Amino acid sequence: MLKLLFLFTAVPLLELWLLINIGGWIGAGPTVFLVAATGFFGVLLARSQGLRILHRLREEVENGTMPANEILDGACILVGGAFLLTPGILTDLLGFSLLIPFTRKAMKEMAKKVLRRKMDSGTIVVYRRW
């Protein structure tokens, strides 16, 4: 609960502080343009990456293999796109890092480690139905 409180209060306050300071340095107009441009280009990047992942997912299914990597890529792209639509500098940086394949790979590895640790500790339980 404390993590959610931090996420929904401290992060937006930090984003607001950053945007105000950037606006003071470069002006309000360029700051608004910067936020709008990152959202626009983020949507384009998310769309192209999403279509690429969808194509790879379809190929994996047609080959009869489980597309686990593609599913995790798709989740990263979805979250990255959502971060880019959220106004802010930190969320934009995180969003782009989830959309660019090179940095997404590192983020996926971190997510896999966290998920594995939570599964091993019993925080997350996975049930299989055969």
N, CA, C and O of each residue as an XYZ file, in Angstrom:
520
protein
N       0.819     -1.193      0.000
C       0.000      0.000      0.000
C       0.866      1.261      0.000
O       0.531      2.252     -0.650
N       1.972      1.215      0.729
C       2.874      2.356      0.793
C       3.506      2.638     -0.573
O       3.725      3.792     -0.941
N       3.794      1.569     -1.314
C       4.365      1.747     -2.649
C       3.380      2.440     -3.590
O       3.769      3.295     -4.386
N       2.106      2.069     -3.493
C       1.086      2.706     -4.327
C       0.905      4.169     -3.948
O       0.736      5.022     -4.820
N       0.939      4.463     -2.657
C       0.840      5.840     -2.208
C       1.995      6.662     -2.778
O       1.793      7.782     -3.247
N       3.194      6.107     -2.735
C       4.360      6.777     -3.316
C       4.179      6.965     -4.815
O       4.437      8.041     -5.354
N       3.735      5.914     -5.477
C       3.582      5.959     -6.929
C       2.611      7.044     -7.370
O       2.872      7.768     -8.331
N       1.494      7.153     -6.669
C       0.452      8.076     -7.099
C       0.553      9.479     -6.500
O      -0.246     10.351     -6.841
N       1.512      9.706     -5.621
C       1.684     11.063     -5.082
C       3.073     11.620     -5.379
O       3.188     12.704     -5.951
N       4.099     10.919     -5.011
C       5.458     11.449     -5.158
C       5.878     11.557     -6.619
O       6.485     12.553     -7.011
N       5.570     10.565     -7.418
C       5.981     10.593     -8.819
C       5.313     11.745     -9.576
O       6.013     12.476    -10.278
N       3.985     11.944     -9.469
C       3.398     13.107    -10.156
C       3.942     14.444     -9.642
O       4.121     15.375    -10.428
N       4.206     14.552     -8.348
C       4.778     15.791     -7.822
C       6.173     16.033     -8.396
O       6.516     17.163     -8.745
N       6.963     14.993     -8.491
C       8.298     15.118     -9.086
C       8.202     15.495    -10.559
O       8.963     16.336    -11.038
N       7.277     14.882    -11.272
C       7.066     15.206    -12.687
C       6.660     16.672    -12.841
O       7.161     17.370    -13.722
N       5.757     17.131    -11.988
C       5.317     18.518    -12.040
C       6.472     19.461    -11.758
O       6.634     20.471    -12.443
N       7.262     19.145    -10.772
C       8.424     19.957    -10.435
C       9.385     20.038    -11.616
O       9.878     21.117    -11.946
N       9.655     18.888    -12.256
C      10.543     18.868    -13.422
C       9.988     19.706    -14.569
O      10.721     20.471    -15.195
N       8.690     19.559    -14.842
C       8.090     20.320    -15.945
C       8.123     21.823    -15.667
O       8.363     22.615    -16.579
N       7.886     22.216    -14.432
C       7.954     23.641    -14.079
C       9.373     24.163    -14.271
O       9.568     25.247    -14.822
N      10.359     23.401    -13.821
C      11.753     23.834    -13.978
C      12.179     23.874    -15.443
O      12.858     24.808    -15.870
N      11.786     22.877    -16.200
C      12.119     22.879    -17.631
C      11.425     24.054    -18.315
O      12.010     24.705    -19.181
N      10.177     24.326    -17.926
C       9.460     25.479    -18.466
C      10.154     26.789    -18.137
O      10.138     27.728    -18.933
N      10.762     26.846    -16.959
C      11.520     28.041    -16.586
C      12.782     28.200    -17.418
O      13.209     29.323    -17.689
N      13.376     27.101    -17.821
C      14.611     27.154    -18.608
C      14.356     27.426    -20.080
O      15.016     28.269    -20.687
N      13.392     26.706    -20.654
C      13.185     26.818    -22.106
C      11.896     27.538    -22.470
O      11.674     27.838    -23.643
N      11.052     27.819    -21.508
C       9.787     28.494    -21.760
C       8.613     27.532    -21.753
O       8.771     26.323    -21.927
N       7.430     28.099    -21.548
C       6.221     27.273    -21.443
C       5.860     26.616    -22.777
O       5.525     25.433    -22.825
N       5.933     27.394    -23.853
C       5.567     26.858    -25.175
C       6.406     25.662    -25.589
O       5.853     24.623    -25.948
N       7.740     25.782    -25.549
C       8.560     24.631    -25.905
C       8.356     23.430    -24.970
O       8.462     22.282    -25.401
N       8.066     23.696    -23.699
C       7.834     22.591    -22.762
C       6.561     21.840    -23.139
O       6.542     20.609    -23.149
N       5.501     22.581    -23.448
C       4.244     21.941    -23.874
C       4.467     21.179    -25.172
O       3.968     20.066    -25.338
N       5.222     21.783    -26.096
C       5.532     21.099    -27.358
C       6.313     19.815    -27.104
O       6.037     18.791    -27.728
N       7.282     19.860    -26.198
C       8.079     18.682    -25.855
C       7.200     17.552    -25.331
O       7.353     16.401    -25.739
N       6.285     17.879    -24.433
C       5.380     16.868    -23.870
C       4.479     16.301    -24.963
O       4.283     15.088    -25.037
N       3.926     17.176    -25.819
C       3.052     16.712    -26.900
C       3.821     15.872    -27.915
O       3.308     14.863    -28.399
N       5.050     16.281    -28.242
C       5.848     15.555    -29.229
C       6.228     14.169    -28.725
O       6.183     13.201    -29.483
N       6.601     14.064    -27.453
C       6.942     12.730    -26.937
C       5.725     11.822    -26.935
O       5.844     10.624    -27.191
N       4.551     12.383    -26.647
C       3.331     11.566    -26.720
C       3.043     11.114    -28.136
O       2.705      9.953    -28.363
N       3.174     12.024    -29.094
C       2.902     11.703    -30.489
C       3.868     10.650    -31.028
O       3.453      9.640    -31.596
N       5.170     10.904    -30.838
C       6.161      9.951    -31.346
C       6.132      8.647    -30.572
O       6.448      7.589    -31.117
N       5.759      8.717    -29.317
C       5.619      7.497    -28.524
C       4.512      6.599    -29.046
O       4.659      5.378    -29.100
N       3.393      7.219    -29.433
C       2.286      6.437    -30.004
C       2.716      5.783    -31.311
O       2.408      4.616    -31.554
N       3.426      6.530    -32.154
C       3.906      5.957    -33.418
C       4.870      4.794    -33.168
O       4.778      3.753    -33.817
N       5.784      4.979    -32.232
C       6.745      3.922    -31.914
C       6.043      2.712    -31.301
O       6.359      1.571    -31.638
N       5.099      2.960    -30.407
C       4.359      1.857    -29.789
C       3.576      1.074    -30.842
O       3.510     -0.154    -30.789
N       2.990      1.784    -31.790
C       2.229      1.115    -32.846
C       3.138      0.240    -33.697
O       2.817     -0.919    -33.961
N       4.271      0.790    -34.128
C       5.160      0.007    -34.993
C       5.751     -1.185    -34.233
O       5.826     -2.286    -34.778
N       6.166     -0.976    -32.997
C       6.712     -2.081    -32.201
C       5.635     -3.108    -31.886
O       5.892     -4.312    -31.899
N       4.430     -2.631    -31.603
C       3.322     -3.546    -31.322
C       2.979     -4.422    -32.508
O       2.739     -5.619    -32.353
N       2.955     -3.830    -33.699
C       2.674     -4.622    -34.904
C       3.782     -5.634    -35.170
O       3.514     -6.759    -35.594
N       5.018     -5.236    -34.922
C       6.146     -6.157    -35.100
C       6.032     -7.345    -34.129
O       6.246     -8.495    -34.515
N       5.697     -7.055    -32.886
C       5.553     -8.119    -31.883
C       4.361     -9.003    -32.219
O       4.430    -10.223    -32.067
N       3.273     -8.399    -32.671
C       2.096     -9.182    -33.060
C       2.432    -10.152    -34.181
O       1.971    -11.293    -34.180
N       3.233     -9.699    -35.136
C       3.658    -10.570    -36.239
C       4.521    -11.728    -35.702
O       4.326    -12.880    -36.092
N       5.463    -11.421    -34.817
C       6.306    -12.480    -34.236
C       5.482    -13.442    -33.381
O       5.732    -14.647    -33.385
N       4.509    -12.918    -32.657
C       3.644    -13.767    -31.833
C       2.869    -14.741    -32.715
O       2.759    -15.926    -32.403
N       2.335    -14.225    -33.819
C       1.584    -15.070    -34.745
C       2.477    -16.173    -35.321
O       2.044    -17.318    -35.456
N       3.728    -15.826    -35.663
C       4.653    -16.827    -36.190
C       4.945    -17.913    -35.158
O       4.987    -19.096    -35.494
N       5.146    -17.514    -33.904
C       5.433    -18.493    -32.851
C       4.254    -19.449    -32.664
O       4.449    -20.658    -32.534
N       3.044    -18.913    -32.651
C       1.860    -19.755    -32.485
C       1.703    -20.699    -33.668
O       1.378    -21.873    -33.489
N       1.934    -20.192    -34.874
C       1.829    -21.039    -36.064
C       2.878    -22.140    -36.059
O       2.640    -23.222    -36.595
N       4.045    -21.877    -35.458
C       5.097    -22.891    -35.356
C       4.873    -23.848    -34.190
O       5.627    -24.805    -34.012
N       3.842    -23.591    -33.402
C       3.515    -24.487    -32.299
C       4.342    -24.267    -31.044
O       4.416    -25.152    -30.191
N       4.963    -23.108    -30.917
C       5.745    -22.822    -29.717
C       5.037    -21.758    -28.878
O       4.279    -20.938    -29.395
N       5.300    -21.793    -27.585
C       4.696    -20.830    -26.674
C       5.381    -19.477    -26.842
O       6.600    -19.391    -26.688
N       4.634    -18.423    -27.152
C       5.239    -17.103    -27.412
C       5.454    -16.289    -26.130
O       5.027    -15.138    -26.050
N       6.101    -16.872    -25.145
C       6.266    -16.198    -23.851
C       7.052    -14.901    -23.988
O       6.679    -13.891    -23.391
N       8.122    -14.910    -24.755
C       8.931    -13.713    -24.925
C       8.139    -12.607    -25.618
O       8.249    -11.438    -25.249
N       7.351    -12.970    -26.608
C       6.552    -11.994    -27.325
C       5.452    -11.429    -26.443
O       5.114    -10.250    -26.549
N       4.890    -12.264    -25.571
C       3.857    -11.775    -24.654
C       4.455    -10.753    -23.694
O       3.834     -9.725    -23.423
N       5.643    -11.020    -23.182
C       6.310    -10.061    -22.299
C       6.691     -8.792    -23.062
O       6.588     -7.691    -22.521
N       7.129     -8.939    -24.312
C       7.400     -7.764    -25.152
C       6.133     -6.929    -25.331
O       6.167     -5.704    -25.219
N       5.028     -7.596    -25.606
C       3.759     -6.890    -25.782
C       3.343     -6.144    -24.525
O       2.847     -5.019    -24.602
N       3.539     -6.757    -23.379
C       3.211     -6.085    -22.118
C       4.096     -4.863    -21.917
O       3.621     -3.814    -21.481
N       5.377     -4.995    -22.231
C       6.298     -3.852    -22.114
C       5.885     -2.717    -23.043
O       5.927     -1.550    -22.654
N       5.490     -3.050    -24.258
C       5.079     -2.035    -25.229
C       3.796     -1.350    -24.766
O       3.662     -0.133    -24.895
N       2.862     -2.116    -24.235
C       1.618     -1.541    -23.737
C       1.882     -0.571    -22.590
O       1.353      0.541    -22.583
N       2.686     -0.981    -21.633
C       3.005     -0.127    -20.493
C       3.827      1.084    -20.948
O       3.597      2.204    -20.492
N       4.784      0.850    -21.849
C       5.591      1.956    -22.359
C       4.748      2.998    -23.080
O       4.958      4.199    -22.907
N       3.805      2.548    -23.878
C       2.907      3.479    -24.559
C       2.064      4.270    -23.582
O       1.851      5.468    -23.772
N       1.582      3.614    -22.539
C       0.802      4.317    -21.521
C       1.655      5.359    -20.803
O       1.178      6.460    -20.528
N       2.903      5.030    -20.499
C       3.792      6.001    -19.858
C       4.037      7.207    -20.760
O       4.124      8.334    -20.274
N       4.150      6.980    -22.068
C       4.402      8.086    -22.986
C       3.191      8.995    -23.147
O       3.338     10.173    -23.470
N       2.011      8.463    -22.928
C       0.816      9.297    -22.996
C       0.624     10.109    -21.719
O      -0.137     11.076    -21.705
N       1.310      9.720    -20.649
C       1.254     10.451    -19.387
C       2.246     11.605    -19.458
O       3.432     11.377    -19.697
N       1.787     12.839    -19.255
C       2.717     13.971    -19.350
C       3.787     13.917    -18.265
O       3.478     13.753    -17.085
N       5.013     14.051    -18.663
C       6.109     14.075    -17.706
C       7.407     13.613    -18.330
O       7.413     12.922    -19.348
N       8.489     13.996    -17.718
C       9.813     13.664    -18.231
C      10.218     12.252    -17.801
O      10.682     11.465    -18.626
N      10.050     11.927    -16.525
C      10.441     10.600    -16.041
C       9.615      9.496    -16.685
O      10.148      8.457    -17.074
N       8.301      9.731    -16.795
C       7.456      8.713    -17.423
C       7.794      8.559    -18.900
O       7.708      7.459    -19.448
N       8.182      9.668    -19.552
C       8.593      9.576    -20.958
C       9.875      8.761    -21.103
O       9.988      7.923    -21.998
N      10.826      9.006    -20.230
C      12.078      8.230    -20.281
C      11.809      6.744    -20.054
O      12.344      5.893    -20.765
N      10.987      6.442    -19.072
C      10.643      5.044    -18.809
C       9.862      4.450    -19.976
O      10.096      3.307    -20.372
N       8.933      5.233    -20.525
C       8.140      4.754    -21.655
C       9.000      4.436    -22.872
O       8.844      3.381    -23.487
N       9.907      5.348    -23.219
C      10.787      5.085    -24.361
C      11.706      3.894    -24.093
O      12.009      3.128    -25.008
N      12.148      3.736    -22.851
C      13.019      2.593    -22.546
C      12.272      1.273    -22.701
O      12.892      0.244    -22.971
N      10.955      1.286    -22.536
C      10.173      0.070    -22.742
C       9.816     -0.157    -24.203
O       9.431     -1.267    -24.573
N       9.935      0.857    -25.035
C       9.581      0.722    -26.449
C      10.771      0.438    -27.353
O      10.617     -0.208    -28.389
N      11.934      0.901    -26.984
C      13.119      0.688    -27.808
C      13.638     -0.722    -27.534
O      13.922     -1.056    -26.384
N      13.768     -1.562    -28.576
C      14.104     -2.975    -28.364
C      15.351     -3.211    -27.505
O      15.352     -4.109    -26.663
N      16.398     -2.430    -27.701
C      17.633     -2.644    -26.952
C      17.428     -2.450    -25.453
O      17.837     -3.288    -24.649
N      16.795     -1.348    -25.087
C      16.573     -1.089    -23.659
C      15.436     -1.935    -23.107
O      15.433     -2.277    -21.925
N      14.462     -2.278    -23.965
C      13.366     -3.136    -23.508
C      13.899     -4.494    -23.069
O      13.383     -5.087    -22.122
N      14.924     -4.986    -23.749
C      15.498     -6.280    -23.388
C      16.024     -6.253    -21.950
O      15.798     -7.191    -21.185
N      16.725     -5.176    -21.587
C      17.244     -5.051    -20.219
C      16.097     -4.942    -19.218
O      16.153     -5.533    -18.140
N      15.059     -4.189    -19.570
C      13.906     -4.034    -18.672
C      13.177     -5.367    -18.506
O      12.710     -5.691    -17.414
N      13.081     -6.141    -19.594
C      12.431     -7.458    -19.508
C      13.210     -8.387    -18.591
O      12.614     -9.134    -17.815
N      14.530     -8.350    -18.672
C      15.345     -9.211    -17.812
C      15.141     -8.855    -16.341
O      15.062     -9.737    -15.487
N      15.059     -7.563    -16.054
C      14.783     -7.152    -14.671
C      13.401     -7.622    -14.236
O      13.231     -8.097    -13.113
N      12.413     -7.493    -15.119
C      11.053     -7.934    -14.790
C      11.007     -9.441    -14.559
O      10.320     -9.910    -13.651
N      11.732    -10.197    -15.374
C      11.774    -11.653    -15.201
C      12.364    -12.030    -13.848
O      11.865    -12.935    -13.180
N      13.436    -11.329    -13.441
C      14.051    -11.612    -12.142
C      13.096    -11.319    -10.995
O      13.001    -12.088    -10.039
N      12.387    -10.191    -11.102
C      11.429     -9.833    -10.056
C      10.299    -10.865     -9.999
O       9.916    -11.314     -8.918
N       9.771    -11.236    -11.165
C       8.696    -12.229    -11.208
C       9.163    -13.579    -10.662
O       8.433    -14.232     -9.916
N      10.367    -13.997    -11.027
C      10.911    -15.262    -10.545
C      11.060    -15.238     -9.024
O      10.716    -16.201     -8.340
N      11.585    -14.108     -8.502
C      11.769    -13.969     -7.052
C      10.421    -14.028     -6.327
O      10.306    -14.662     -5.278
N       9.413    -13.372     -6.882
C       8.087    -13.372     -6.269
C       7.438    -14.752     -6.363
O       6.728    -15.163     -5.445
N       7.673    -15.463     -7.453
C       7.130    -16.811     -7.578
C       7.821    -17.751     -6.596
O       7.168    -18.591     -5.977
N       9.141    -17.614     -6.449
C       9.879    -18.468     -5.527
C       9.492    -18.209     -4.069
O       9.479    -19.132     -3.255
N       9.178    -16.952     -3.742
C       8.815    -16.629     -2.356
C       7.351    -16.924     -2.062
O       6.941    -16.911     -0.901
N       6.562    -17.188     -3.092
C       5.150    -17.485     -2.889
C       4.259    -16.255     -2.956
O       3.050    -16.362     -2.750
N       4.829    -15.092     -3.241
C       4.030    -13.879     -3.366
C       3.105    -13.968     -4.574
O       1.962    -13.512     -4.536
N       3.617    -14.560     -5.640
C       2.822    -14.823     -6.836
C       2.742    -16.336     -6.990
O       3.762    -17.024     -6.969
N       1.529    -16.848     -7.144
C       1.328    -18.281     -7.308
C       0.753    -18.519     -8.694
O      -0.197    -17.854     -9.107
N       1.331    -19.466     -9.401
C       0.873    -19.808    -10.746
C       0.260    -21.201    -10.695
O       0.907    -22.163    -10.280
N      -0.983    -21.296    -11.117
C      -1.671    -22.581    -11.173
C      -1.729    -23.044    -12.617
O      -2.003    -22.255    -13.521
N      -1.474    -24.310    -12.825
C      -1.526    -24.872    -14.178
C      -2.738    -25.780    -14.266
O      -3.014    -26.571    -13.364
N      -3.442    -25.649    -15.350
C      -4.581    -26.541    -15.618
C      -4.207    -27.405    -16.809
O      -3.872    -26.883    -17.871
N      -4.258    -28.675    -16.651
C      -3.901    -29.584    -17.755
C      -5.112    -30.159    -18.337
O      -5.030    -30.948    -19.278
